[in-house]
């Protein structure tokens, strides 16, 4: 398969490395001014991995016209700008666009697949690549399971067949709404886990996980998805990598926030919680954990008070 990957950060580079390893013809695109791309052009390496000579590197976005499959791995809030301002003018047709990123657009509350479908020609097909795993673990040869989902069954089957290997086993997603919302929301739970770590209350992560899954299931159902999806790889199945792992940016962000320490890496949950705040209002769904995190991050609420209130809710009902 001829593939172009947009995004040369930790996930974009890992995807490039993995798909090249699987025997595909892969081009990695990055902006000319990108620090990550400059380093790849100079050394073909970053702090985590080295790309083989078979990977093509480019700072010319027009390379996307040459591929059959386009994989996007960038910050979620920059997706619409990329689609409208940079890709739409290229008049792409009959491509498969795979989003290997997790988030919800803050301004509209829309899922990322919806953003792509709104901005590209209808002949293009959209899929999502979601689930647990960290770059450090995959590059070290530690396997995991992930999910590919799409409204187009043929596209889904083709991608699962082409991308599955010993390192990553892909499952067929059955609920695009649930998988996208669940994947995005797990990053918010990751921030909450970081709060608990920073407060030395890590023992409460069990309660956080059980209740977090339940509240996201309610939201998925209200939005027309299958609530059971919250218990799959997109959300609950990704908790180990998000709630416990030292590699989790969202968990680390939450921990640093509580400790008053600087954290410079992208934590998608910071933006996702703002989008979930809007969706909770739109669909009339209670999201106690998400709302507590929102108040702390966006309204300067005291995290001690919020966490105390969160874990001392009515004793009458577990959820």
C-alpha positions in Angstrom: 0.0 0.0 0.0 1.3 3.5 -0.8 0.9 5.6 2.3 1.6 9.2 3.4 1.7 10.0 7.1 1.0 13.6 8.1 2.6 14.4 11.5 6.2 13.7 12.5 5.7 13.7 16.3 5.9 10.6 18.5 2.8 8.9 17.0 3.3 9.9 13.4 6.9 8.7 13.4 5.9 5.4 15.1 3.2 4.8 12.6 5.7 5.5 9.8 8.2 3.1 11.3 5.6 0.4 11.9 4.0 0.5 8.4 7.4 0.6 6.7 8.3 -2.5 8.8 5.1 -4.1 7.5 6.4 -3.7 4.0 4.3 -0.7 2.8 5.7 2.2 0.8 5.6 5.1 3.3 6.3 8.8 3.1 6.5 10.9 6.2 5.4 14.5 5.8 6.4 17.3 8.2 6.5 21.1 8.0 9.9 22.5 7.0 10.0 24.5 10.2 9.2 21.6 12.4 11.9 20.7 14.9 11.0 17.1 14.6 11.2 17.1 10.8 14.5 18.9 10.8 15.9 16.2 13.0 14.6 13.4 10.8 16.0 15.0 7.7 19.4 15.3 9.4 19.6 12.0 11.3 16.5 10.0 10.4 16.0 9.6 14.2 14.3 11.2 17.2 14.7 10.3 20.9 12.6 7.2 20.5 13.3 5.6 17.1 15.2 5.5 13.8 13.5 5.4 10.4 14.9 3.0 7.8 16.3 4.4 4.5 13.2 3.0 2.7 11.0 5.7 4.3 10.7 8.8 2.2 10.8 12.2 4.0 9.1 15.2 2.6 8.2 18.8 3.5 6.0 19.2 0.4 2.4 18.5 1.3 1.6 17.8 -2.3 3.0 14.3 -1.8 -0.4 13.3 -0.4 -1.8 13.4 -4.0 0.5 10.4 -4.8 -0.8 8.0 -2.1 -3.9 5.8 -1.8 -4.0 6.0 2.0 -3.4 9.2 4.0 -2.8 8.9 7.8 -3.1 12.0 9.9 -1.5 12.2 13.4 -1.5 15.8 14.7 -3.1 17.7 17.5 -6.9 17.4 17.4 -7.6 21.1 17.5 -5.5 21.7 14.4 -7.4 19.1 12.2 -10.0 21.5 10.7 -7.3 24.0 9.7 -5.3 21.3 8.0 -8.3 20.0 6.2 -9.8 23.3 5.1 -6.7 25.4 4.4 -4.1 22.9 3.3 -5.7 19.6 2.0 -9.0 20.9 0.5 -7.1 23.0 -2.1 -5.4 19.9 -3.3 -8.8 18.5 -4.3 -8.2 15.0 -3.1 -10.4 12.2 -4.4 -10.8 8.5 -3.7 -8.4 8.5 -0.8 -8.7 6.6 2.5 -8.0 9.1 5.3 -7.1 7.3 8.6 -7.1 9.4 11.8 -4.6 8.1 14.3 -5.4 10.8 16.9 -7.9 11.2 19.7 -10.0 14.2 20.5 -13.2 16.2 20.0 -13.3 19.6 18.3 -13.9 22.2 21.1 -15.7 24.8 19.0 -18.3 22.4 17.5 -18.2 19.3 19.7 -17.8 17.2 16.6 -15.9 14.0 16.3 -12.7 14.2 14.2 -14.1 11.9 11.5 -17.0 14.4 11.1 -14.5 17.2 10.6 -12.8 15.3 7.8 -16.0 14.3 6.1 -17.2 18.0 6.1 -14.1 19.3 4.5 -13.0 16.8 1.8 -14.7 15.5 -1.3 -17.3 12.7 -0.6 -15.3 10.2 -2.7 -12.8 10.0 0.1 -13.3 7.5 2.9 -12.6 8.1 6.6 -11.4 5.6 9.2 -10.0 5.9 12.7 -7.1 4.0 14.3 -7.5 3.8 18.1 -6.5 1.9 21.2 -3.8 1.3 23.7 -0.1 1.4 23.4 2.9 3.6 23.7 5.6 4.4 21.2 8.4 3.3 23.6 6.7 -0.1 24.0 6.0 -0.8 20.4 9.5 0.2 19.3 10.9 -2.2 22.0 8.8 -5.0 20.4 6.1 -5.2 23.1 2.8 -6.1 21.3 -0.7 -4.7 21.9 -4.2 -4.7 20.4 -5.8 -1.8 18.7 -9.0 -0.9 16.8 -9.8 0.3 13.3 -13.3 1.6 12.6 -15.1 3.2 9.7 -18.6 3.7 8.4 -17.3 1.9 5.3 -17.0 -1.8 5.9 -14.8 -2.5 2.9 -12.3 0.2 4.0 -12.3 -1.2 7.5 -11.5 -4.7 6.3 -8.8 -3.6 3.9 -7.0 -1.6 6.6 -7.2 -4.3 9.2 -5.9 -6.9 6.8 -3.1 -4.6 5.6 -2.0 -3.2 9.0 -2.2 -6.3 11.3 1.0 -8.0 12.3 2.7 -9.6 15.3 3.3 -6.3 16.9 -0.2 -4.9 16.6 -3.3 -7.0 16.3 -6.2 -5.0 15.0 -9.9 -5.5 15.8 -12.8 -4.4 13.6 -14.6 -1.5 15.3 -18.4 -1.7 15.3 -19.4 1.7 16.6 -17.7 4.8 15.2 -19.4 7.2 17.5 -18.6 5.1 20.6 -15.0 4.5 19.6 -14.2 8.1 18.9 -15.9 9.5 22.0 -14.5 6.7 24.2 -10.9 7.2 22.9 -11.0 10.9 23.4 -12.5 10.8 26.8 -10.0 8.3 28.2 -7.4 11.1 28.1 -9.5 13.1 30.5 -9.6 10.1 32.9 -5.8 10.0 32.5 -5.6 13.6 33.7 -7.8 12.7 36.7 -5.5 9.8 37.4 -2.5 12.2 37.4 -4.4 14.4 39.9 -4.7 11.4 42.2 -1.0 10.5 41.8 0.0 14.1 42.6 -2.2 14.0 45.7 -0.8 10.6 46.7 -4.3 9.1 46.3 -3.5 6.5 43.7 -5.5 3.9 45.6 -8.6 5.7 44.3 -7.8 4.8 40.7 -10.1 1.7 40.9 -13.1 3.9 41.7 -12.0 6.4 39.0 -11.8 3.7 36.3 -15.2 2.1 37.1 -17.0 5.4 37.4 -15.2 7.0 34.5 -16.2 4.2 32.2 -19.8 4.3 33.3 -20.2 8.1 32.7 -18.7 7.9 29.3 -21.0 5.0 28.4 -23.9 7.3 29.2 -22.6 10.0 26.9 -22.0 7.6 24.1 -25.5 6.3 24.4 -27.0 9.8 24.4 -25.1 10.6 21.2 -26.5 7.6 19.4 -23.6 5.1 19.9 -23.4 1.8 21.7 -22.7 2.3 25.4 -20.9 -1.0 25.5 -18.1 0.6 23.4 -16.9 2.4 26.5 -15.8 -1.0 27.9 -13.8 -1.9 24.8 -10.3 -1.1 23.6 -11.1 2.5 22.8 -11.7 3.5 26.4 -11.5 1.0 29.3 -9.1 -1.2 27.3 -6.8 1.8 27.0 -6.8 2.6 30.8 -3.6 0.7 31.6 -1.7 2.8 29.1 -3.3 6.1 30.2 -4.1 5.8 33.9 -1.0 3.9 35.1 1.9 4.2 32.6 4.8 6.5 33.2 4.7 7.2 29.4 1.1 8.7 29.5 1.3 12.4 28.7 -2.2 13.0 30.2 -1.5 11.2 33.4 1.9 13.0 33.7 0.2 16.4 32.9 -2.3 15.9 35.7 0.4 14.9 38.2 2.6 17.9 37.2 -0.4 20.2 37.5 -1.1 19.2 41.1 2.6 19.5 42.0 2.9 22.9 40.3 5.5 21.6 37.9 5.9 22.6 34.2 4.8 20.1 31.5 5.6 20.9 27.9 4.3 17.9 26.0 0.8 17.7 24.4 -1.9 16.4 26.7 -5.0 16.0 24.5 -7.2 15.6 27.5 -6.8 19.3 28.4 -8.7 20.2 25.2 -11.1 17.2 25.2 -12.5 18.0 28.6 -13.6 21.4 27.3 -15.4 19.7 24.4 -17.0 17.2 26.8 -18.2 20.0 29.0 -20.2 21.3 26.0 -21.5 17.9 25.0 -22.7 17.2 28.6 -24.8 20.3 28.3 -26.0 19.6 24.8 -27.1 16.0 25.6 -28.2 16.5 29.2 -25.8 13.9 30.5 -24.1 14.0 33.9 -20.3 13.6 33.6 -19.1 14.2 37.2 -15.4 13.3 36.6 -15.1 15.3 33.4 -16.9 18.3 35.0 -14.6 18.2 38.1 -11.5 18.2 35.8 -13.0 21.0 33.7 -13.6 23.2 36.8 -10.0 22.7 37.9 -8.4 23.4 34.6 -10.7 26.1 33.2 -12.3 27.7 36.2 -9.4 27.6 38.7 -11.4 25.5 41.1 -9.5 24.0 44.0 -8.5 20.4 43.1 -8.6 19.2 46.7 -12.2 20.3 47.0 -13.2 18.9 43.6 -11.6 15.5 44.2 -13.0 15.3 47.7 -16.5 16.1 46.4 -16.1 13.6 43.6 -15.2 10.7 45.8 -17.7 11.5 48.5 -20.8 11.4 46.4 -24.0 9.8 47.6 -23.3 6.5 49.3 -26.7 5.1 48.1 -25.6 4.4 44.5 -22.2 3.3 43.2 -22.6 5.2 39.9 
